Amino acid sequence: MAGTEHRTAGHIMRGGDRHGLLRFLEERPELDHLRIELVEGKIVLRRPGPPFRTCTVARLGAQMERAGWAGLSGQALISGVPGFEPKADLTVTTEEAMQDDCHPYPADRVHLVAEVVEKVVSERDSDYARKRRWYAMSRIPLHLLVDPNEGVVELYSQPEDLDYGRVDRYRFGDPVPLPEPFSFAVETRRFRSYASARS
């Protein structure tokens, strides 16, 4: 059985179908604990984050749900921009838009994506920057980047060809106002920075 699986993975890799390889890896039970993404044509495996990061994603999702939005955690996204199939920490859409249970989920149905930065600061300037460009190129209206390393939140808006045209910065504790169609502020008082963790 293992030999058949290896041949299948090899066949997919030789064919250059990175999305097919992603599907293959997602079906491997031994990889269930990892988030598997396609970023600039490369398969990226992410381990689960620390509790503060996980809790921040959950709190964001709860706020979106209370405001009447659907918050999808780790949902694979796809658009006409090739070489990518990222999985944002939180994808915000509507209940109506996901009635067909489409997977990967079309980026043109997404109103906001949120990412919570890992403790590894170098990833902010690599995977996070590349994913942000893809979100902008795919015309996702809003991108919320939460950085517990620095205790800051950045709200990117006005997507353009290579990046977002506007960024607004906030500190943990500040409300983060979201424009239409949201028209409410994300509450950040309960977000915790990694520096506040007890040694």
C-alpha positions as CSV (number, residue, x, y, z in Angstrom):
1,M,0.0,0.0,0.0
2,A,2.8,2.4,0.9
3,G,4.5,1.8,-2.4
4,T,1.3,2.6,-4.3
5,E,1.0,5.9,-2.4
6,H,4.6,6.9,-3.2
7,R,4.1,6.1,-6.9
8,T,1.0,8.2,-6.9
9,A,2.8,11.2,-5.2
10,G,5.7,10.8,-7.7
11,H,3.3,10.7,-10.6
12,I,1.6,13.9,-9.4
13,M,5.0,15.6,-8.9
14,R,6.2,14.7,-12.3
15,G,3.1,16.1,-13.9
16,G,3.6,19.4,-12.2
17,D,0.2,19.5,-10.6
18,R,0.9,21.2,-7.3
19,H,-2.8,21.5,-6.5
20,G,-3.2,17.7,-7.0
21,L,-0.2,17.2,-4.8
22,L,-1.8,19.3,-2.2
23,R,-5.0,17.2,-2.3
24,F,-2.9,14.0,-2.0
25,L,-1.0,15.3,1.1
26,E,-4.3,16.5,2.7
27,E,-5.6,12.9,2.5
28,R,-2.6,11.5,4.4
29,P,-3.7,10.9,8.0
30,E,-0.1,11.1,9.3
31,L,-0.1,14.8,8.2
32,D,-3.4,15.7,9.8
33,H,-1.7,17.9,12.4
34,L,-0.1,20.1,9.8
35,R,-1.6,22.9,7.6
36,I,-0.5,22.3,4.0
37,E,-0.5,25.3,1.7
38,L,0.7,26.2,-1.8
39,V,2.7,29.5,-1.7
40,E,4.4,30.7,-4.9
41,G,4.4,27.3,-6.3
42,K,6.0,25.6,-3.2
43,I,4.3,23.3,-0.8
44,V,4.5,24.8,2.7
45,L,3.8,22.7,5.9
46,R,2.9,24.6,9.0
47,R,2.7,23.1,12.5
48,P,0.0,24.1,15.0
49,G,0.6,27.4,16.7
50,P,1.0,28.1,20.4
51,P,-2.1,28.7,22.6
52,F,-2.1,32.5,22.3
53,R,-2.1,32.3,18.5
54,T,-4.9,29.7,18.4
55,C,-6.9,31.7,20.9
56,T,-6.6,34.9,18.9
57,V,-7.9,33.1,15.8
58,A,-10.8,31.7,17.8
59,R,-11.7,35.2,19.2
60,L,-11.6,36.8,15.8
61,G,-13.9,34.0,14.4
62,A,-16.3,34.5,17.3
63,Q,-16.5,38.2,16.7
64,M,-17.3,37.6,13.0
65,E,-19.9,35.0,13.8
66,R,-21.6,37.4,16.3
67,A,-21.8,40.0,13.6
68,G,-23.5,37.6,11.2
69,W,-20.6,36.5,9.1
70,A,-19.2,33.0,8.5
71,G,-15.6,32.5,9.7
72,L,-13.8,29.6,8.1
73,S,-10.6,28.5,9.9
74,G,-7.8,27.2,7.7
75,Q,-9.9,27.2,4.5
76,A,-8.0,26.6,1.2
77,L,-8.5,29.5,-1.2
78,I,-8.0,29.7,-4.9
79,S,-8.3,32.3,-7.6
80,G,-7.1,33.0,-11.2
81,V,-3.6,34.0,-9.8
82,P,-1.5,30.8,-10.3
83,G,0.9,29.1,-8.0
84,F,-1.1,29.6,-4.8
85,E,-3.6,27.8,-2.6
86,P,-3.1,29.5,0.8
87,K,-5.0,28.7,3.9
88,A,-5.6,31.8,5.9
89,D,-6.0,31.5,9.6
90,L,-9.5,32.9,9.2
91,T,-11.5,33.4,6.0
92,V,-14.6,35.6,6.3
93,T,-17.5,35.1,3.9
94,T,-21.3,34.8,4.0
95,E,-23.5,31.7,4.7
96,E,-25.1,32.2,1.3
97,A,-21.8,32.3,-0.6
98,M,-20.7,28.9,0.7
99,Q,-23.9,26.9,0.1
100,D,-22.3,24.8,-2.6
101,D,-19.6,23.7,-0.2
102,C,-16.9,24.5,-2.8
103,H,-13.3,23.4,-2.0
104,P,-10.9,25.0,-2.5
105,Y,-13.0,28.1,-1.8
106,P,-13.1,30.9,-4.5
107,A,-11.4,34.1,-3.4
108,D,-14.0,36.2,-5.1
109,R,-16.5,35.1,-2.4
110,V,-14.2,36.3,0.4
111,H,-14.7,39.6,2.2
112,L,-11.8,39.4,4.6
113,V,-8.8,37.2,5.5
114,A,-7.0,37.2,8.8
115,E,-3.5,35.9,9.6
116,V,-2.0,35.6,13.1
117,V,1.8,35.8,12.9
118,E,3.8,32.9,14.2
119,K,6.5,33.3,16.9
120,V,9.1,32.9,14.1
121,V,9.4,36.5,13.1
122,S,11.2,35.7,9.9
123,E,8.0,34.2,8.5
124,R,6.4,37.7,8.6
125,D,8.6,38.9,5.8
126,S,8.4,35.7,3.8
127,D,5.2,33.6,3.7
128,Y,3.0,36.4,5.1
129,A,4.2,39.0,2.6
130,R,3.8,36.6,-0.3
131,K,0.3,35.6,0.8
132,R,-0.6,39.2,1.3
133,R,0.3,40.0,-2.3
134,W,-1.8,37.0,-3.5
135,Y,-4.8,38.2,-1.4
136,A,-4.4,41.7,-3.0
137,M,-4.0,40.3,-6.5
138,S,-7.0,38.1,-6.0
139,R,-9.0,41.2,-5.0
140,I,-9.9,40.1,-1.4
141,P,-11.1,43.5,-0.1
142,L,-9.6,43.3,3.5
143,H,-6.6,41.6,5.0
144,L,-6.1,41.6,8.8
145,L,-2.6,40.8,10.1
146,V,-2.3,40.2,13.8
147,D,1.2,40.2,15.2
148,P,1.5,38.9,18.8
149,N,5.3,39.4,18.5
150,E,4.9,43.2,18.4
151,G,1.4,43.5,19.9
152,V,0.1,45.2,16.7
153,V,-2.7,44.7,14.2
154,E,-2.5,45.9,10.6
155,L,-5.6,46.3,8.4
156,Y,-4.8,46.2,4.7
157,S,-7.4,47.5,2.2
158,Q,-7.8,48.8,-1.3
159,P,-6.3,45.8,-3.2
160,E,-4.2,46.6,-6.2
161,D,-2.2,44.6,-8.7
162,L,0.8,43.7,-6.5
163,D,-0.3,44.7,-2.9
164,Y,-2.8,46.6,-0.9
165,G,-2.9,50.4,-1.4
166,R,-3.6,51.2,2.2
167,V,-2.6,49.9,5.6
168,D,-3.9,51.1,9.0
169,R,-1.9,50.1,12.1
170,Y,-3.3,49.6,15.6
171,R,-1.9,48.4,19.0
172,F,-3.4,45.5,21.0
173,G,-6.2,47.0,23.1
174,D,-7.3,49.4,20.3
175,P,-10.6,48.8,18.4
176,V,-10.0,48.1,14.7
177,P,-12.8,49.6,12.7
178,L,-13.8,47.6,9.6
179,P,-15.3,49.4,6.6
180,E,-18.4,48.4,4.8
181,P,-19.9,45.8,4.5
182,F,-18.8,45.1,8.0
183,S,-19.3,48.4,9.8
184,F,-18.1,47.2,13.2
185,A,-14.8,47.3,15.1
186,V,-12.7,44.2,15.9
187,E,-12.1,44.2,19.6
188,T,-8.5,43.5,20.5
189,R,-8.4,44.0,24.3
190,R,-8.2,40.2,24.9
191,F,-5.4,39.6,22.3
192,R,-2.2,38.6,24.1
193,S,1.4,39.2,22.9
194,Y,3.8,36.3,23.0
195,A,6.0,38.4,25.4
196,S,3.3,38.2,28.0
197,A,3.6,34.4,28.2
198,R,5.1,33.2,31.5
199,S,8.6,31.7,31.2
